[in-house]
Amino acid sequence: MLLPPEDHSRIIEMAWEDRTPFEAIEHCYRLTESDVIRIMQRSLKPSSFKLWRKRVAGRRTKHLQLRSAEVRRGFAPGQYKHR
């Protein structure tokens, strides 16, 4: 799948964000979790990919079904503050 550079960059950014679930990426870009994993594997250095996989494996906030019902946002409160 060939993505425009800005979409490709945004998908990688969303994948790294702890509070952005894979379902949000699927909703925005119609990419499944396995599609995102493939994009990350092709886009990152092997060591960075291993670090990312270790980070997101089983992380509750990356999967809506594992996420607490109390979490209603997709970003940390201070993430998008203007400086």
Order of alpha helices (4+ residues) and beta strands (2+ residues): alpha-alpha-alpha-alpha
